Amino acid sequence: MAHIHQEIAEGKLPGAEIALVLSNNSQSGALEYARKHGLPERHLSLASSQGNAVRFHRDLMDLMDNKAIDIIALAGYLKKLPDAFVDRFNNRIVNVHPALLPSFGGSAMYGMRVHEAVLERGCKVSGATVHFVTMDYDAGPIILQKCCPVQEDDSPESLQRRVRKIEFELFPKAIGLLAEDKLIVKNNRVHILP
């Protein structure tokens, strides 16, 4: 999140602002960062909604309405979003994934697991993908992708470092394109307008 905040502060993402930092983990680094930098933040989880899924979904929708949220950028959010929420923000929720989707995606593929799987499979390239969020994990239309070579002596950690650089490059770029209304989805393909 810090890299997105920095790019907004530097004027590199015209039309984008951080209206809210939201986490389902009250101890998350994102909330700590938001507090430190004076950004609006909120913790909202199933537990904070007294374990009631319907109330949680309503609280989530109400929060988006109250803050007039237009674009949602997921950064490290691992819970499945409610279908009605995803439907309401169709092609307005973006996520970054540390692999070249559709390979190495899905509910069990996150964090170091992805890089371990890439190495176990013997892939020659890896990379990152920014995609729209749909009701299926990591299956939404792809906005941007970029690859990097897998080195013979890579560990999951060394591969993660190279892929993370790509994530930090692509994610703000995709958010900027969306904020400027330069993305059109047709037949599950994303077209970038000039």
PAMI-305971 format. One line per field, with one value per residue (C-alpha): residue in three letters; z, y, x. Coordinates in steps of 0.25 Angstrom, whole numbers, plus 5000, padded with zeros to 4 digits. Example, Ala and Ser with C-alpha at 12.3 -4.5 7.8 and 13.67 -1.06 7.14 Angstrom:
rest [ala_ser] $
c3 [5031_5029] $
c2 [4982_4996] $
c1 [5049_5055] $
END
This chain:
rest [met_ala_his_ile_his_gln_glu_ile_ala_glu_gly_lys_leu_pro_gly_ala_glu_ile_ala_leu_val_leu_ser_asn_asn_ser_gln_ser_gly_ala_leu_glu_tyr_ala_arg_lys_his_gly_leu_pro_glu_arg_his_leu_ser_leu_ala_ser_ser_gln_gly_asn_ala_val_arg_phe_his_arg_asp_leu_met_asp_leu_met_asp_asn_lys_ala_ile_asp_ile_ile_ala_leu_ala_gly_tyr_leu_lys_lys_leu_pro_asp_ala_phe_val_asp_arg_phe_asn_asn_arg_ile_val_asn_val_his_pro_ala_leu_leu_pro_ser_phe_gly_gly_ser_ala_met_tyr_gly_met_arg_val_his_glu_ala_val_leu_glu_arg_gly_cys_lys_val_ser_gly_ala_thr_val_his_phe_val_thr_met_asp_tyr_asp_ala_gly_pro_ile_ile_leu_gln_lys_cys_cys_pro_val_gln_glu_asp_asp_ser_pro_glu_ser_leu_gln_arg_arg_val_arg_lys_ile_glu_phe_glu_leu_phe_pro_lys_ala_ile_gly_leu_leu_ala_glu_asp_lys_leu_ile_val_lys_asn_asn_arg_val_his_ile_leu_pro] $
c3 [5000_5003_4988_4984_4994_4990_4975_4978_4987_4975_4966_4957_4959_4954_4959_4970_4984_4997_5003_5012_5017_5021_5027_5033_5042_5053_5055_5040_5035_5025_5037_5044_5032_5030_5044_5043_5030_5034_5024_5028_5033_5038_5043_5039_5040_5042_5057_5058_5052_5064_5055_5047_5032_5027_5037_5032_5017_5021_5029_5017_5007_5017_5019_5004_5002_5013_5008_4993_4989_4974_4972_4982_4981_4989_4995_5003_5006_5006_5009_4999_4996_4997_4983_4984_4987_4975_4967_4971_4969_4955_4948_4960_4969_4965_4971_4969_4969_4970_4957_4943_4944_4941_4945_4960_4964_4973_4988_4993_4985_4992_4998_4998_4994_4980_4978_4984_4974_4962_4966_4969_4955_4949_4942_4934_4936_4947_4949_4954_4949_4952_4950_4952_4964_4961_4969_4966_4972_4962_4950_4946_4934_4933_4933_4933_4933_4933_4934_4940_4938_4949_4952_4954_4968_4972_4986_4988_4995_4984_4974_4982_4983_4968_4966_4977_4969_4957_4966_4971_4957_4951_4963_4963_4948_4947_4958_4950_4937_4945_4952_4938_4932_4922_4923_4916_4918_4906_4905_4918_4911_4916_4906_4910_4904_4899] $
c2 [5000_5009_5010_5013_5024_5030_5030_5037_5047_5049_5052_5040_5035_5046_5044_5034_5036_5028_5030_5018_5007_4995_4982_4970_4969_4979_4978_4979_4987_4994_5000_5004_5010_5018_5023_5027_5035_5041_5033_5029_5015_5004_4990_4982_4967_4956_4956_4972_4969_4959_4947_4950_4949_4957_4968_4968_4969_4980_4988_4986_4992_5003_5007_5007_5016_5026_5027_5028_5018_5016_5007_4996_4991_4979_4978_4965_4963_4948_4946_4944_4956_4954_4951_4963_4972_4967_4969_4983_4987_4979_4983_4993_4983_4980_4971_4967_4953_4948_4939_4939_4936_4927_4918_4917_4924_4920_4920_4913_4921_4933_4938_4929_4917_4923_4924_4910_4904_4912_4906_4892_4892_4896_4908_4917_4930_4935_4949_4957_4959_4970_4966_4970_4962_4953_4943_4932_4934_4939_4937_4951_4958_4961_4976_4975_4965_4965_4953_4951_4940_4929_4927_4913_4916_4923_4921_4924_4937_4942_4939_4947_4959_4960_4957_4968_4978_4975_4976_4990_4994_4988_4991_5006_5006_4998_5006_5019_5013_5010_5023_5030_5021_5015_5001_4994_4979_4972_4957_4955_4963_4976_4987_4999_5012_5022] $
c1 [5000_5011_5016_5002_5001_5014_5010_4997_5005_5015_5004_5006_4992_4983_4969_4972_4972_4972_4958_4959_4969_4961_4965_4959_4971_4971_4987_4990_5002_4992_4984_4997_5002_4989_4989_5004_5001_4988_4979_4965_4965_4955_4955_4943_4942_4932_4937_4934_4920_4918_4920_4908_4911_4898_4902_4916_4912_4902_4913_4923_4913_4909_4924_4926_4914_4917_4932_4927_4936_4938_4950_4955_4969_4972_4986_4988_4973_4971_4956_4946_4937_4922_4916_4907_4918_4926_4914_4912_4926_4927_4940_4943_4951_4965_4975_4990_4995_5009_5009_5005_4990_4983_4995_4997_4984_4972_4968_4981_4991_4996_5009_5021_5012_5011_5027_5029_5019_5026_5039_5034_5028_5041_5035_5045_5038_5029_5023_5011_4997_4987_4973_4958_4952_4941_4933_4944_4958_4968_4959_4955_4959_4974_4978_4993_5004_5019_5028_5042_5052_5053_5068_5074_5078_5065_5059_5044_5049_5058_5047_5037_5047_5047_5032_5029_5036_5027_5015_5019_5021_5008_4998_4998_4998_4986_4979_4983_4977_4964_4963_4964_4954_4963_4959_4948_4945_4939_4937_4946_4957_4962_4965_4973_4969_4980] $
END
